[in-house]
Amino acid sequence: MKEADQLHHRGKDPAPRKVAKPAAYKAAGPNEVWSWDITFLATTVTGLFYRLYLVMDIYSRKIVGWEIHENETAENASLLIRKACLAEGVSERGLVLHSDNGSPVKGATMLATLQRPGVVPSFSRPSVSNDNPYSESHFGTMKYTPAFPSKPFENLGAAREWVYGFVHWYNEEHRHSGIQFVTPAQRHNGAERSILVKRDALYQAAKQR
């Protein structure tokens, strides 16, 4: 059939297409590459969910911005990125913002927000969660931590209050296994260097003993 040129797509559904893997970006320091995504938070109303928008620095794993809304829109995402850039003092061009292929992250408002300060958008392949592993892994950490509420959130205020406490714990207290068991805040502000030097000296002294 191949020799006779008879191997063609049939049917009304779109022909399968190959999507190239997104460009690989390496972060050598904080505020070079951010990853962000949206996850659902259950409410007391069946079928109704709040949306947690969250931005993470992939070098330090620090949560640099988050908000909770009742819906998913490019406008909400755009406002969050602007706030995160202001909070981190990011004004130079070249910051890479990676996300999945959802409509809020590819909306015209969102893309315009990225273009103004020169932020470089990066997108996962459709239905390939491995292209955005940092955000996916973080949401798993959040929802499987023992402190995660066993009951749905009663209102937006309750959801925001819990996430606020979680973000503080995650950034300031959580020893992250992916960054040599320092906190994201310590890696983000450079304090990890002296901490790791002291830790290595302690290990060497223990070996000598």
N, C-alpha and C positions, 0 to 999 in steps of 0.2 A: 504493500500500500504506500509505503514511503517512496519507493521508486516511481510509483505511478502518480505521486503528488495527490494522494487521497486522504491524507491525515490532516483534516481540518476540523476546527471546533464546530460542534453542532448544537442546536438548541437556542433558546431565547436568552439564557443567562449569559452574563458577560464572560468573555474568554479569560482564562487565568493569566495573570501577568506577574512578572518578576519585579520585586521592589528591592532596590539596592540597599544594602546595609548603611545606616547613617554614618557620617564621618566620625572618626574617633577623635575625641578631644582629651588631652591630659592636663590635669590641674597640678601645677607645681607650687601653688600657694592659695590662700583664701581669696574669695571673690573673683575667681577666674572662670569657673564653671559651676552653674547652679542647675539643680534638677527640681522639677516641681510636678505636682499631680493633684488630683481631687479624689477624696474618698467619701463614702456615705457613713453617716452616723444615725443610728436608728432613733426614732421618736416613739412616744407613747401612742401615736396614731398609726394604725396598721397601714403599711404602704407608703408612709410619708417619711422622708429622710432629710436630714440637714447635710449640707456639703461642706467638708473641710478642705479648704485650699491651703496647700503647704509648700513652702520653698526651702530647699536644703542646699547648702554648700557641699559639693562632693569631696573637696579636699579635707575639710575639717569635720564634715557630717553635722555641722551646726545648723539648726533651724533658724533661718534668717528672716522669715516672714510667714504669717499664717492668718487666716480669717475664716469665719464660719458664716455661711449664707443659706437661704432657703432654696436657692436655685443655682444653676450653672449658666453663667453668662461671660462673654468676653470682657464686658465692662468691669465685672467684679475682679476678674483675673488681672486686667490692666491696672486697676487701682492697687491691688496687692503688690504687683511688681514695682510700681512707682514708690510705694511706701518702703519696700524692702531695700531698694536702691538708696533712698534717702537715709534710712537707718544705718546702712553700712557705708555710706559715703561713697557710693559707686557712681562716678560721673564720667570716667574715662571710657573710651570706646573699646570694644573687644570682648566684653563679658558674654559668655555663651550660656544660653538658657535652654536646657533640654527638657522635653516633655513628650507625652504620647500624642496620638492623632485626634484627640477629642475636639469637638467643635469650639468649646470655649478657648482652647489654646491656639486655634488657627483662625479665629474671627478677625475681621478687619480692624476692630478697635484694638485688639491685642497686638496685632502685627504693627500697627501704627505706633503703639507705645514702645515697642522694641526698636523701631527704626529711628525714633527721635534721638535717643542717647547713643545709638550705635550698637545696641545689644544684638548679638548674633543668635537667631533662633535655630534650634536643632530638634528634629522630630523622630520618634520611633517609627518603625515599620508598622503598618496596620496589623493589629491583633498579635503583636510580638512583645510581650511584657518584659522579656529579657533585655530589650533595648533601653529600658528605664529602670534598672535594678535597684538604684539607691532609694527612690521614692517607694517602690513596691516593698522593699525590705523594711523601710522605716514604718510603713503602715502596719506591717506584720508585728513589729516590735511594740507599737502602740496598742494594738487591739488584743495582744496576747500577754501584755504585762498584767500581773496580779491586781494592779490598782485600777484596771479598766472596769467601769461600772457594769454590774451584772444585769441591770435593768436599763431600758431605753431612757434617753434624756427627756425630761418633761417640757423643757422650753429652750430657746436659744441661749438664754442667760446661763442655764445650768450647763449646757454643752460648752460654752465659751469659758466658763469658770474652770471646768475640769481640764480642758485642753491647755489653758494658761498654766495650770499647775504642772501638767505633764511636760510642757515645753521647757519650763524652768528646770525641772528634774533632769530632763534629757540633756540639755545644754550644759548645766552647771554641776551635776552630780554623777551622771551615768558614765561609768568607765567603759568605753566602747571597744569591743574586741577587734574591730577593723582598723583602729588607729593606735595600737599598742597600749590599750587600756588606760588612756588618758581621757579626759572629758572633751567633748566637742569644743567647748569654750576655750579650754587650755590650748588645743591645737590651733584654733582660729586666731588667738591673740599671740601665739608664739611662746607661751609659757611651757609648752611641752618639752622644749629643748633642755632646759635646766632640770626638769623633772626626770627625764630619761637619763641624763648624765648621772644624777644622784642615784637613780635606781640601778644603773649599771655598776656603779661603785659599790653599792650595797651587795649586789649579787657576787661581785668579784671577791669582796671581803668574806662573804659567807662560804664561797668555794675554798678560799685559803684556809679558813678555820676547819 
